[in-house]
Amino acid sequence: MTEKTCPVAELIQKLEQTLASGQLHDAKNYRRSEEILALLNDVAWGRAGREHVPAIRQLAEEMRREDAADAGEKTGGHILNCLEEAAEIFQSHIDTHNCATGECVRLAPAPCQMTCPAGIDVPTYVSLIGEGRDAEAIEVIRQDNPFPWVCGLVCTRPCEFMCVRGRIDTPVSIKFLKAFAAERALSWGQYKNPPKAPDKEQSVCIIGAGPGGMSAAYYLALKGYRVRVIEAQPNAGGMILLGIPRYRLPREVIDREVAMLQDLGVEFAFNTRLGSDVTLDDLRQEGFDAFLLAIGAHKAYTLGIPGENDFPQVLDAVGFLREVALGNRAVPGKKVVVIGGGNVAIDAARTSLRLGAESVVLAYRRTRHEMPADEEEVEQAEEEGVEMRFLTIPEAIVGQDGHFEGLRCLRAELVAQEGSDRMRPVPVKGSEFVMEADALIPAIGQQVDTAGVKDLPGLDWTRRSTIHTNMVSMETSLPGVFAVGDAVTGPATVIEAIGAGKRAAEGIDRYFHGIPQPKLPPVPVRRGRIDCKRLTANQKMTARRPEMPLLNIDRRRTTFQQVELGYAETDVRDEAGRCLRCDICLRCGKCVEICRDKMGVNALEMGYFDFDHPVETDFRMTAERCILCGACAANCPTGAMRIEDCDGERVLSLCGTVLNHEALTECALCGKQMEPFRYLEYVRKRTRGIGPLVDNRPVCDACGRTAAARTMQPEQ
Ligand SMILES: Cc1cc2nc3c(=O)[nH]c(=O)nc-3n(C[C@H](O)[C@H](O)[C@H](O)COP(=O)(O)OP(=O)(O)OC[C@H]3O[C@@H](n4cnc5c(N)ncnc54)[C@H](O)[C@@H]3O)c2cc1C
């Protein structure tokens, strides 16, 4: 079985084949298989309860026991094996109505949720925000991510890259909606911790107060464990505090979300470094039962060029940003050169400007197109005055007698590499030039600082010097020792560390209970089912993602005030309304097919359904052609497309967006409500005028019959 196949869907298919093949000639076995199939379909369609799996098991056991000369024994055995091997997946279909592969169509999570490393139920919280239910939205988010405000400001937002709305115009601004809701819930005193489970005996020590360690701390504390976080620095936050500058993520945001953990009883021991201040053995002796290594990746890579270690003016980016975060705001130099093309380089460049550098040049080996930094961050850096020099390769530090002068570089050209999409920069001979500078900040990546942990006996490391773990349970090679975040993946993102922290909390809980660790990663859980907002097709199509208001440029160059000022409330509510509700509409395309191929109407222009045959999407077009027959709704597997008669109208809607509506007609004779005029016309055309008319006026079937019968009465 591959990871991409849903065992529930696979078993249904297999059983259908067995039933059709005639291999089950024993009547009892045949009936049992039919019953199992019905129960499995309940599981696949989200109708199953706790009794379903035991009932399937019992029937399968009966089949296996039955001494019939057919395939019953084999089939029963196969079903039992499936239930055993994929117990968790069956359970997730039943408990959370979730099929991670999407094969059980009604239970497929939306792409935004599937792609989120923490599996947050995006459509549910976005819908809640759309309704002004910010505190409830935060409750939904915190079931998978304890830091919605932090992530609302700095998440790399993989959800937005997968957002289906992006195929129509631009993705929903999911990240900023989250920041708005978190800020609102906190300022209105509605940002609350959920209730904790009763206290448990065991205690966990977490090493590192970054997002990975703190996320695990939060979920472990909720499960009732005593949790202590030891942290080498004087404050909690890890790279979100020590790396990400304050103009992107104000300190208050971190402090307020960390305070929520302290409210839950999580203890913090600051200025305590594992390896120098305390050892794992000390902590074991103190009585901790499990450990989580969440030490991040804080050691900068060096350029490996001559002169790099000879001048104090050569700073490493993470060290420089850490000093600034801890309050040392000395300007690195009048002329600063930063080397690198990622977010860390951009942060170092923009921070240098704010500290008072007169010129900041960012030198990168490739072109703008290849820069890994966030596009918006690059644009903001340029607006603030950071100069970009592309195709520039550092060759040596230039200086004499301890006096730093700058950086000798070579021009580069990009050449294609075999087996890679990425172009390789190659130095151009004789193109040397010197960039004068007072300070040089290489920002070319980080690795795990292994000091104090590398020699833990029995702890396995990867070739990249990251901690080797099982990526589902986050267990290391040492029993009772788990690891998460950048220390495992190498430098990555906040949301990845948070997702891993939550998995580790689950892994540690299972370890304490002696429950085997899961084999497959957890499926994202649907946290609610919120009704769709009623909007007109015009509203849905014309709404545009709002521009983010930014701090004025002079203040941006001189202060660490937050640059992105946040959306106004009306923009937030409207923006949430742009969501296409992919938790309900799975874009299977059945509605489009039926309307076009079976009805011959072709009223649904939904190009975003189909990557391979892109046509434009326009919900407004439907009203021009649709006859309100309801074939699309009748064939929609998830109830996304609906047709309803209300207030004298027939309304067709897709996830709340009204695609078409028309008044119902009345029978000219008895006044009974009938189909809309357009539909009746369509039927009359298709039946070549057989539809009931009296005096050229439409009448209902009953009146039509009566009128026809009267015309047939024998003459007196
Ligand atoms: C400048 C910069 C900007 C970034 N911007 C973004 C961004 O915009 N969006 C995004 O998603 N990601 C961003 N990242 C990446 C993100 O910050 C990290 O991926 C994330 O913080 C990793 O979390 P973590 O918990 O694994 O480790 P960290 O956040 O690094 O936390 C590890 C903690 O462990 C402590 N520690 C280390 N060793 C020990 C020890 N021996 N004993 C005790 N404590 C120890 C450290 O002091 C630190 O507090 C950025 C990173 C940098 C450097």
The ligand as an SDF file (V2000), in Angstrom:
LIG
                    3D

 53 58  0  0  0  0  0  0  0  0999 V2000
   16.8900   36.2150   10.6320 C   0  0  0  0  0  0  0  0  0  0  0  0
   15.8640   35.1340   10.5200 C   0  0  0  0  0  0  0  0  0  0  0  0
   14.6340   35.4330   10.0130 C   0  0  0  0  0  0  0  0  0  0  0  0
   13.6620   34.4420    9.9050 C   0  0  0  0  0  0  0  0  0  0  0  0
   12.4470   34.7780    9.4110 N   0  0  0  0  0  0  0  0  0  0  0  0
   11.4820   33.8430    9.3430 C   0  0  0  0  0  0  0  0  0  0  0  0
   10.1830   34.1770    8.8890 C   0  0  0  0  0  0  0  0  0  0  0  0
    9.8900   35.3070    8.5380 O   0  0  0  0  0  0  0  0  0  0  0  0
    9.2530   33.2080    8.8520 N   0  0  0  0  0  0  0  0  0  0  0  0
    9.5190   31.9300    9.2480 C   0  0  0  0  0  0  0  0  0  0  0  0
    8.6180   31.0800    9.2230 O   0  0  0  0  0  0  0  0  0  0  0  0
   10.7590   31.5770    9.6860 N   0  0  0  0  0  0  0  0  0  0  0  0
   11.7250   32.5100    9.7540 C   0  0  0  0  0  0  0  0  0  0  0  0
   12.9710   32.1560   10.2070 N   0  0  0  0  0  0  0  0  0  0  0  0
   13.2100   30.7590   10.6250 C   0  0  0  0  0  0  0  0  0  0  0  0
   12.5810   30.4700   12.0040 C   0  0  0  0  0  0  0  0  0  0  0  0
   12.8350   31.4990   12.9060 O   0  0  0  0  0  0  0  0  0  0  0  0
   13.0810   29.1420   12.5310 C   0  0  0  0  0  0  0  0  0  0  0  0
   12.8510   28.1690   11.5470 O   0  0  0  0  0  0  0  0  0  0  0  0
   12.3710   28.7330   13.8000 C   0  0  0  0  0  0  0  0  0  0  0  0
   12.5150   29.7120   14.7920 O   0  0  0  0  0  0  0  0  0  0  0  0
   12.9470   27.4040   14.3020 C   0  0  0  0  0  0  0  0  0  0  0  0
   12.3680   27.0940   15.5330 O   0  0  0  0  0  0  0  0  0  0  0  0
   13.0950   26.1070   16.5650 P   0  0  0  0  0  0  0  0  0  0  0  0
   12.2130   26.0420   17.7330 O   0  0  0  0  0  0  0  0  0  0  0  0
   13.4710   24.8740   15.8830 O   0  0  0  0  0  0  0  0  0  0  0  0
   14.4700   26.8220   16.9200 O   0  0  0  0  0  0  0  0  0  0  0  0
   14.8220   28.2630   17.3960 P   0  0  0  0  0  0  0  0  0  0  0  0
   13.7590   29.2210   17.1520 O   0  0  0  0  0  0  0  0  0  0  0  0
   16.1330   28.5610   16.8110 O   0  0  0  0  0  0  0  0  0  0  0  0
   14.9570   28.1160   18.9610 O   0  0  0  0  0  0  0  0  0  0  0  0
   15.9770   27.3390   19.5450 C   0  0  0  0  0  0  0  0  0  0  0  0
   16.2180   27.8350   20.9590 C   0  0  0  0  0  0  0  0  0  0  0  0
   17.0780   26.9420   21.6200 O   0  0  0  0  0  0  0  0  0  0  0  0
   18.0120   27.6760   22.3900 C   0  0  0  0  0  0  0  0  0  0  0  0
   19.1910   26.8300   22.5760 N   0  0  0  0  0  0  0  0  0  0  0  0
   20.0920   26.4470   21.6330 C   0  0  0  0  0  0  0  0  0  0  0  0
   21.0110   25.6270   22.1920 N   0  0  0  0  0  0  0  0  0  0  0  0
   20.6760   25.4870   23.4940 C   0  0  0  0  0  0  0  0  0  0  0  0
   21.2270   24.7680   24.5650 C   0  0  0  0  0  0  0  0  0  0  0  0
   22.3160   23.9930   24.4040 N   0  0  0  0  0  0  0  0  0  0  0  0
   20.6400   24.8580   25.7780 N   0  0  0  0  0  0  0  0  0  0  0  0
   19.5260   25.6190   25.9480 C   0  0  0  0  0  0  0  0  0  0  0  0
   18.9540   26.3310   24.9570 N   0  0  0  0  0  0  0  0  0  0  0  0
   19.5270   26.2520   23.7470 C   0  0  0  0  0  0  0  0  0  0  0  0
   18.2590   28.9010   21.5470 C   0  0  0  0  0  0  0  0  0  0  0  0
   18.7760   29.9630   22.3320 O   0  0  0  0  0  0  0  0  0  0  0  0
   16.8690   29.1920   21.0160 C   0  0  0  0  0  0  0  0  0  0  0  0
   16.1590   30.0400   21.8760 O   0  0  0  0  0  0  0  0  0  0  0  0
   13.9580   33.1230   10.3100 C   0  0  0  0  0  0  0  0  0  0  0  0
   15.2260   32.8090   10.8130 C   0  0  0  0  0  0  0  0  0  0  0  0
   16.1690   33.7910   10.9170 C   0  0  0  0  0  0  0  0  0  0  0  0
   17.5250   33.4470   11.4330 C   0  0  0  0  0  0  0  0  0  0  0  0
  1  2  1  0
  2  3  1  0
  2 52  2  0
  3  4  2  0
  4  5  1  0
  4 50  1  0
  5  6  2  0
  6  7  1  0
  6 13  1  0
  7  8  2  0
  7  9  1  0
  9 10  1  0
 10 11  2  0
 10 12  1  0
 12 13  2  0
 13 14  1  0
 14 15  1  0
 14 50  1  0
 15 16  1  0
 16 17  1  0
 16 18  1  0
 18 19  1  0
 18 20  1  0
 20 21  1  0
 20 22  1  0
 22 23  1  0
 23 24  1  0
 24 25  2  0
 24 26  1  0
 24 27  1  0
 27 28  1  0
 28 29  2  0
 28 30  1  0
 28 31  1  0
 31 32  1  0
 32 33  1  0
 33 34  1  0
 33 48  1  0
 34 35  1  0
 35 36  1  0
 35 46  1  0
 36 37  1  0
 36 45  1  0
 37 38  2  0
 38 39  1  0
 39 40  1  0
 39 45  2  0
 40 41  1  0
 40 42  2  0
 42 43  1  0
 43 44  2  0
 44 45  1  0
 46 47  1  0
 46 48  1  0
 48 49  1  0
 50 51  2  0
 51 52  1  0
 52 53  1  0
M  END
$$$$
